[in-house]
Amino acid sequence: MRGVRYVFLPVMIALSVEDYVCGRLMEKHRENERKRRMYMLISVISNLSVLIFFKYTNFFVSNFCALFGIKGVSVNIILPIGVSFNTFQSISYAIDVYRGTTRCEPSYYNYLCYTTLFPQIIAGPIVRYVTVEDELEDHSITLDNLSVGLRRFIVGLGKKC
């Protein structure tokens, strides 16, 4: 059971690389509507495919077997934590870049920060890239910022407890 924690990491990394590259290609082909649409669709379809596989394979296999009286077939696909959030963050980003609402993020690191924005995962709705792109670019770590962040974290943790 120990290794299970990291089993999904290659899937999530591959998906994030694919989404990032699609975003860059949409930006590169800004004038070619057909290519932009193709890259956007690749991103959306791959994200939805991963989500559907992890969320619904158990459901479809068990219902198919029950419908046709097949016994002894069992799948137990574990749902990775945050797969829905990550999927919809990535789709939101791809659609925004496709529409021209935002520019493609040049930094893969900043893109990963956006799609895996942990506080947002547990706090609420999908945040559009446009909303956080300035914060991703201008993030300086100072002693004052660190102390303010730790204080907020401790107060929030106290309220949760």
Buried (B, 14 or more C-beta within 10 A) or exposed (E): EEEEEEEBEEBBEEBBEBBBBBBBBBBEBEEEEEBBEBBBEBBBEBBEEBBEEBBEBBEEBBEEBEEEEEEEEEEEEEEBEBBBBBBBBBBBBBBBBBEEEBBBBEEEEBBBBBBBBEEBBEEEEBBBBEEBBEEBEEEEEEEEEEEEEEEEEEEEEEEEE
